[in-house]
Structure formats: structure tokens, C-alpha cells
Amino acid sequence: MTLAFETEGTETLAPCPTSLADLRLFTPPKGGIDKLNFVTWDTIEVPGFGEDTIELRGHYQIQRADPTAADWVSASVEITMLEMDLTGVSEKFGPVHASVNYQIGKRSRGRVSPGTVYPGLPDSPKMCTMEGYMQFELSALSMVVFNKEPVVLRHKITHIPPVGQGGGTEGRVGVELFTRDNPDGPPVAVLRQVKTHIGAWKQ
């Protein structure tokens, strides 16, 4: 398997993947935009209603910059979440819709870090970290809630985009959620955990 492209002895970036057949292990591709299927399992606590883990399905769209290097170990990649559209049903909160919060004035963005998770092993995963600003529509509770501090998601990835891989928060967290109707008031819910699965390209 080819791990990097070389032209006349000069290492160059792999083409931007657009299908499963294009994916290459341990090879940073050119920048691009990926619209991928996305599944999350979000654990939310709402005082008075309890805690529930909701499976949300849909897609997200990520913009990737060109990597800083053509070799897997050295490369880092800046990423921005342009869009997210996930829906599911909670047994306690009813229908739930999760999306990027554009109104907060902070971009949901992150980075594929240089180096690998296991130092000295070039054929090992890289760490991808995303800091997300999201909103959750809890229609049965007549609430739209959002986070002011980022939801930090981490994924160990072996290829870009990381189709078929997953991650989430580092265990349980306590990200406070505020209501859109009273954004400067006290938090009305808490995001306790997120687990993720990144699917293939959305058709």
C-alpha cells in the first residue's frame, strides 16, 4: 500500500478523497470539504427530567486545510465544522435536533495534531481534536439549549477523512447548557458525554 505520493523524488500531497476507494492509510491528503454521515450518542441531563443518552443520526460537513507536510508523522491539519444536522428521539426529552451554533460568534474548529499517538511509531494514529459550539432543540420541553464553553471531542485517526472511526469526549464531562430564551441566566441542562461514529460520504 502506498503511504505517500512521490513525484521525481519530491514528496507531494495525496489527492483529496471523495470515496472509500480513495482513502489511504497514514497519508495526509490535500485540503477539501467532507460531507459525511455522522452518528453520536449524547448524554444530557435536564434537572427535573433526569438524564438520558440519545442516539442522533445525520451528517456533518468539515472543511480541511492543506496539511502542513506530506508525511503522516509531521503533518498537522486545521479543520472547521461548517455544518451539522443530527436528529433523534429521547425517551425523556422527546425529539432532539443538534446543529452547529452559528449565533454564538465562535467557530467550531479543531486540528489534527503533528506527531502520532504512540511516539516513535509512524504507522500509528494521529490525534484529531474538535472544539464544538452546538445547540440542541428539545422541542417537547420547549427549549433550545447551547454551550458557551466548547464541547471537546477527540478521535484517534489513521486516515483523513476518518471514515469508519469514532471517538468523543474523554469520558464524562460537565458542559453547561444555557437556554436560548435566557442566555445570560443560569444553566438549564448539562451535557455529560458524547460518543461518535463517523460514516462514509453522504449521498
Secondary structure as UniProt FT lines:
FT   STRAND          5..7
FT   TURN            8..9
FT   STRAND          10..12
FT   HELIX           20..22
FT   TURN            25..26
FT   STRAND          32..46
FT   TURN            47..49
FT   STRAND          50..64
FT   TURN            72..74
FT   STRAND          77..90
FT   TURN            91..93
FT   STRAND          94..100
FT   TURN            103..104
FT   STRAND          109..112
FT   TURN            119..120
FT   TURN            122..123
FT   STRAND          126..132
FT   STRAND          134..138
FT   HELIX           139..141
FT   STRAND          143..147
FT   STRAND          151..157
FT   TURN            163..164
FT   STRAND          166..168
FT   STRAND          175..179
FT   TURN            180..181
FT   TURN            183..184
FT   STRAND          189..201
//
